[in-house]
């Protein structure tokens, strides 16, 4: 494990090379363009409290930070402003996801890939790997999550945007989230109410989606290695040092 100073130097290069920005409560006094008072950061993949039931991010992930593409950062900032006008906060669980973590998810849970809950890092669009996706929800001013009808990362039909198997309150809250995110420049993902990404897919006449070639080039999958972001479990699985 690198010492903090070396990690931060490596991180600076990694972020610059991949057009990423870091959001963290530690930057609240520095980053004046971002409303941290209206943002809650929680990183379930930094522990075993996630659908894989294994820790996926390294020790530095416990520092409660998330990386976003510069354009995603701007769009999320817009979403925070819109949420604030409705006396709501945004709680974010994940943004940029290392290629190896995405691959770990698919290797461990191929059934979730087939069901559309996990995107294959090579074969799929993998918006998290590009840094253009966010997993999030809405909270009230007391930091209590709004009812959304299912848990984050719940792999069931209740998680689908058009699910009828949820309460009217959950439908209403999802609609509020959809409106905020679409107005902020995001595109929703039909299978997961919590997942939004920058527009990269074009709707086809038959109702399917096809990746937009221009956006595909603008937001490439990030393949640079940053092993300090990975948990020991992920590194051991892929025999990484």
C-alpha positions in Angstrom: 0.0 0.0 0.0 1.3 3.4 -0.9 1.7 6.1 1.7 -0.9 8.9 1.5 1.4 11.4 -0.1 2.4 9.0 -2.9 -1.2 7.9 -3.3 -2.4 11.5 -3.8 0.4 12.1 -6.3 -0.6 9.0 -8.3 -4.3 10.0 -8.0 -3.6 13.4 -9.4 -2.1 11.9 -12.5 -4.8 9.3 -12.8 -7.6 11.9 -12.6 -5.9 14.3 -15.1 -5.3 11.6 -17.6 -8.9 10.4 -17.5 -10.8 13.7 -17.2 -12.0 12.8 -13.8 -12.8 14.9 -10.7 -12.9 13.8 -7.1 -15.8 14.6 -4.9 -15.2 14.2 -1.1 -16.4 16.0 2.1 -12.7 16.8 2.6 -12.9 19.1 -0.4 -15.9 21.0 0.7 -13.8 24.1 1.7 -11.8 24.0 -1.4 -14.3 23.1 -4.2 -16.6 26.2 -4.1 -18.4 25.2 -7.3 -19.9 22.1 -5.7 -22.7 22.2 -3.1 -21.5 19.6 -0.5 -24.2 20.8 1.9 -26.7 19.0 -0.2 -24.8 15.8 -0.9 -24.4 12.6 1.1 -21.6 10.2 0.1 -21.8 6.6 1.1 -19.6 3.9 -0.6 -21.1 0.4 0.0 -18.5 -1.2 -2.3 -15.8 -0.1 0.2 -17.2 -2.8 2.6 -18.9 -6.2 2.2 -22.3 -4.6 2.5 -23.2 -4.9 -1.2 -24.8 -7.4 -3.5 -21.4 -9.2 -4.0 -21.1 -9.5 -0.2 -17.4 -8.8 -0.6 -15.3 -5.7 -0.3 -14.6 -4.4 -3.8 -12.7 -1.1 -3.3 -9.4 -0.7 -1.5 -8.7 1.0 1.8 -8.5 4.4 0.2 -12.2 3.9 -0.8 -13.0 4.1 2.9 -12.1 7.8 2.7 -15.5 8.4 1.4 -14.7 9.8 -2.0 -16.1 9.2 -5.5 -14.6 10.0 -8.9 -16.7 11.4 -11.8 -15.9 12.4 -15.3 -15.7 16.2 -15.5 -19.0 16.3 -17.5 -20.7 14.0 -14.9 -19.5 16.3 -12.1 -21.1 19.3 -13.8 -24.4 17.4 -14.4 -24.5 16.2 -10.8 -23.9 19.8 -9.6 -27.0 20.8 -11.6 -28.9 17.9 -10.0 -27.9 19.1 -6.5 -29.3 22.6 -7.2 -32.6 21.2 -8.5 -32.9 18.9 -5.5 -32.2 21.8 -3.1 -35.1 23.8 -4.6 -37.4 20.9 -3.5 -35.8 20.7 0.0 -34.1 17.5 -0.9 -30.6 16.1 -0.8 -28.9 13.7 -3.1 -27.2 10.6 -1.6 -24.6 9.0 -4.0 -23.3 5.5 -3.7 -21.0 5.1 -6.7 -19.6 6.9 -9.7 -16.4 5.8 -11.6 -15.8 2.1 -11.1 -12.5 0.5 -11.9 -12.5 -2.0 -14.8 -11.3 -4.8 -12.6 -14.2 -4.2 -10.1 -16.7 -4.3 -12.9 -15.1 -7.5 -14.3 -15.1 -9.0 -10.8 -18.9 -8.4 -10.6 -19.5 -10.1 -13.9 -17.3 -13.1 -13.1 -19.0 -13.6 -9.8 -22.6 -12.9 -11.0 -23.0 -13.8 -14.7 -26.8 -14.2 -14.0 -27.0 -10.5 -13.2 -25.3 -9.7 -16.5 -28.0 -11.7 -18.3 -30.8 -9.9 -16.4 -29.4 -6.5 -17.2 -28.3 -5.5 -13.7 -24.5 -5.6 -14.3 -22.8 -4.4 -17.5 -19.9 -6.5 -18.9 -16.8 -4.2 -18.9 -15.8 -5.4 -22.4 -19.0 -6.4 -24.1 -21.4 -4.0 -22.4 -21.6 -0.2 -22.4 -20.2 -0.1 -18.9 -21.0 3.5 -18.1 -19.5 3.3 -14.6 -16.1 2.2 -16.1 -16.3 5.4 -18.3 -16.9 7.6 -15.2 -20.2 8.9 -16.7 -22.6 7.0 -14.4 -23.9 7.6 -10.9 -25.8 5.4 -8.5 -27.9 7.6 -6.2 -31.1 8.4 -4.4 -32.9 11.3 -2.8 -33.0 12.1 1.0 -34.9 14.6 3.0 -33.1 17.4 4.9 -32.8 15.0 7.9 -30.7 12.7 5.7 -33.4 10.0 5.6 -33.7 8.3 2.2 -37.0 8.6 0.4 -39.0 5.5 -0.2 -38.1 4.1 -3.7 -39.7 0.7 -3.6 -36.6 -1.4 -3.4 -33.1 -1.3 -1.9 -30.1 -0.1 -3.8 -28.7 -2.9 -5.9 -31.7 -5.1 -5.3 -31.7 -7.5 -8.2 -35.5 -7.9 -8.8 -38.2 -6.5 -10.9 -39.0 -4.0 -8.2 -35.9 -2.1 -9.2 -37.2 -1.5 -12.8 -38.3 2.0 -13.4 -41.7 0.8 -14.7 -42.3 -1.7 -11.9 -45.9 -1.9 -10.8 -45.0 -3.9 -7.7 -44.2 -0.8 -5.6 -46.2 1.7 -3.6 -47.7 4.9 -5.0 -45.3 6.9 -2.8 -42.3 5.1 -4.3 -43.6 5.8 -7.8 -44.0 9.5 -6.9 -40.5 9.7 -5.4 -38.9 7.9 -8.4 -40.7 10.4 -10.7 -39.2 13.3 -8.7 -35.7 11.7 -9.1 -36.3 11.1 -12.8 -37.3 14.7 -13.4 -34.3 16.1 -11.5 -31.8 13.8 -13.3 -33.2 14.3 -16.8 -33.3 18.1 -16.4 -29.6 17.9 -15.2 -28.5 16.2 -18.4 -28.6 12.5 -17.4 -30.1 9.5 -19.1 -32.0 7.0 -17.0 -31.4 3.2 -17.1 -34.6 1.3 -17.3 -33.6 -1.7 -15.2 -32.3 0.3 -12.2 -34.1 3.3 -10.6 -30.9 4.4 -8.9 -28.7 4.4 -12.0 -28.3 7.4 -14.3 -25.6 8.2 -16.9 -24.7 10.8 -19.4 -26.4 10.3 -22.7 -24.5 7.6 -24.6 -27.3 5.4 -26.0 -29.7 6.4 -28.7 -33.3 5.2 -28.6 -34.2 3.0 -31.7 -37.6 2.8 -33.4 -38.1 -0.6 -32.0 -37.7 0.7 -28.4 -34.2 -0.7 -28.0 -31.0 1.3 -27.4 -27.8 1.6 -29.5 -24.6 3.2 -28.3 -23.9 6.5 -29.9 -20.5 6.3 -31.6 -19.7 10.0 -30.9 -20.3 9.6 -27.2 -18.5 6.3 -27.2 -15.4 8.0 -28.4 -15.9 11.1 -26.1 -16.3 8.9 -23.0 -14.0 5.9 -23.5 -13.8 3.1 -21.0 -11.0 3.8 -18.5 -8.4 1.1 -18.7 -5.5 2.8 -16.8 -4.4 0.7 -13.8 -4.8 2.1 -10.3 -4.4 -0.9 -8.1 -4.7 1.1 -4.8 -8.4 1.5 -5.6 -9.0 -2.2 -5.6 -9.7 -4.4 -2.5 -7.4 -7.3 -1.7 -10.2 -9.7 -2.7 -10.4 -8.2 -6.2 -6.6 -8.2 -6.6 -6.3 -11.8 -5.5 -9.1 -12.9 -7.8 -7.2 -11.5 -10.8 -3.8 -12.3 -9.4 -2.8 -8.6 -9.3 -0.1 -7.0 -7.2 
